[in-house]
Every structure is written in structure tokens, then in C-alpha cells.
Amino acid sequence: MKKQSGASDKLRSEYDLADLLKGGVPGKYADRYRAGTNLVLLAPDVAAAFPDERAVNEALRLVVRLARIPKAERPSAG
């Protein structure tokens, strides 16, 4: 929807900002962000294959190692 000229950016009356922010923790992920943590959203079918972040990291490390194998040493598919 296009914004009309002269329209204000005020919060709609049906939204209670105090209620929306209730329970929020300022800077909850700030340390992780500063540490360089990358958050990635996995597709549901992919996420179902991994029980935890350790399993995902192990699988990705294996992919990295396999990608470094020279083509002459790779087993043929089939």
C-alpha cells in the first residue's frame, strides 16, 4: 500500500506500545552480535534433520572438507 503524502507515522490506536514491549529485554542478543554470531533460518525440512546446532555445524564442516578434496581424488558418482 502506498503511503499518502502528509500521512503521519503515528502508531495506530489499537496498538498499545507498553503491551507490545512487555517482557522485552534490552540488548538480549547484543553480546552474540558483537561476537559475530550468524543466525540462519533453516527450512523446516532441513531443520528436522538436525537435532541441535552442534549437528548442523558438524555437517557443514564435513561439506567444507569435501569441497576441498581435489576432483581427481573424489570418488565417482555411480
ABEGO torsion letter per residue (X at the ends): XBBBBGBBABBBAABBAAAAABGBBBGAAAAAAAAGBBBBBBBAAAAAABABAAAAAAAAAAAAAAAABBAAABBBBX
